[in-house]
C-alpha cells in the first residue's frame, strides 16, 4: 500500500527542550516520541530498584541463616522488586509514533523489536486530552492528563510521560493537521 507524500499544512517548531521529532515521510507525517532511556529519572529509578533488590537479598540471607522456612517472608518483596523492575524497563524503552496521512491516523507503540499498532480513519476520530492513569517511569500507576485518539468512545492514549508543553504542542499539531482533512 503506497501512499502519496502529504504536505505539512502546519508544522511549528517543537518545544526547545523536547526530543520529539517530526518528519514528512512517504507514508505521511511521522511524529516520533523517543524512549526516555536510562537517564535522569530513569537512572534514579533503576538505582532505587537495585538498592531494593540488594536489601531483600541481604535480608533473605539473614533469614536463611536463622531458619530456612523464614525465607518465605521475603517472597512478596522479591515479587514487588522484580515486577517494578520489569514495568520500569518497559516504560523507559517505550517509543511512540503518531503517523498522519491523507485518510488515517496511526498510533504505534514500540518497545525494542515489539510493536503494537492501531490505525484509525481520520473521519471517525477525535483527538483530545483525557484524564486517566498510566504507568510512570517507576512502573507504578500515576494519574494525569494526556493526549488520546478517541474512537467509538474509547481513548487510545499516547505521550503520557511528556512534559505539559510537549503535550500541548502535540495536541495543537495533530488537531490543526486533522482539521485540514
N, C-alpha and C positions, 0 to 999 in steps of 0.2 A: 504494500500500500504506500505509494509515493505521494507525498503531499507537497503542494507548492509552498515556497517560502513566503511568509506574510510580512507585510510592512509593519513597523513598530509605530503606532499612532501616538503613543505617549510613553516615553521612557526617561523619567527623571533620574538623576544620579542617586545611587544607593547611599544610605546614611554613611558618614565618614568612617565611623569605627566598625562598619559591618564587613563581613567576609562573604556576603551574599553576592552571587554573580548572575548577570543577565546576558544571555546570548541569543542571537537570531540564527537558528539552525534550519536545516531543510525540513525538519518535522515540526517547526513552529518556534515560538518564543519559549526559551527554557530558562526558568528561574531556579537556581540551584542554591540550596541552603546546606552548606557543608557540615560535616560532623564536627562537634566541638573538640573531640580528641582529648588527650591526656595532658591538658594544660589548665592552669588556673583552678577553677572549682573541680574539674575532673581529676586533676592530680591530687588535690587535697582529699577528695572523696576516696580515691584509691588508697591513699596513705592511712586514712582513718579505718577503712575496711581491713587493711593489712595489720594494723595495730590490734583491732578487734580479734581477728583470727589468731594472731600470736598470743594474745591474752588468754583466749579459750584453750589454745594448745598447752600453755603453761598450767592452767587450771586443770585441764584433763590429765596431764602427767601427775600433778599433785594428787588428784582423786584416785588415779590408778595405783599410786604408792600407798594410799590409805586403805582402800578396799576396791577391788576391780569393779564391783557392781555399782559403785558410786559414779562411774564414768557415764552412766545413763543420764545423770543430771545435766551433762554438758551437751547432749544431742540436740535439744531445741536451739541452743546458742550457736552450734555449728551450722544448723539449718538456716538460721537467720543470717549468719555471716555469708554463707555461700549464695543464698537467694539474693541478698543485696549486691554481692559481687557480680553475679550474672546479670541482673537488671541494670546495674550501673554501667557495665561494659556494653550492653546493648544500646543504652541511651547515648553513651559517649561516641559510639560508632555510627549512629543514625544519620544518614544523608537523605535529604528530601529534595524532590524535584517537582515543580509545577510547570506543565507544558501546555501552552495555549496555541491552538491552530485556528483555522477558519471556522471549524464546526464543533470543536470539542475542547475540553479542559481535562488534563490527565494529572493525577496525583500519584507520584511514585515514591515509595519509601524503601530505602536500600540500606542494608547492614552487611558490609563486606560483599560477598557474592549473592546474598539472598535479597531478592527484591519483591515487593508487593505493589501492585499497580491497579488503579481504578480509573476508568475513562468515563466521562460524562458528556452528553450533548449540551452545548452552551445554552440552548433554549430551555433546557429542563432544570437549570441550576441557579441558585443564588449564592453569592459569596459574602459572608458576613462574620462578625465577631460573635463567638459563643462563650458562655460561661460553663466551665466544667472542670473535671480533674484529669490530670495527665501525670506520667512518670517524670520526675525530676532527674537531675544528674545523679542523685543519690540512690535512684532506683525506687524511691518511695513516692506515693501519690501526693500531688500538690494541686490545689485549686487555683484557678485563674482564668483570664480571658485569652483567647487565641483565635486566629482566623480559621474558618472552616468552609468547605464546599457543602452546601445544603441541597440535598436531593431527596425528594419524597419524605420530607420531614425528618431526615436522618442527617446528622452532621459528620463530615469526614474532616477531622482537624489536622492542621499542619502548623509549623513554625511555633510550636508551644513554648520552646525554650529560647526563643529570640527575644531581643530587647523590645521595649514598648515602641521605640522609634522604628525599628525594623518591621514590627507587626503593622504599624500604621502605613509605612511605605509599601509593604506587600499588598495590603488591602486597597490602597489608592491605585496602585499599579494594575492589579487584576480587575478591579471594578471599572476603571477607565477603559481598559482594553476590551472588556466584555461588552461595555455599552456600545461600542462601535460595531458590534456583530449583528 
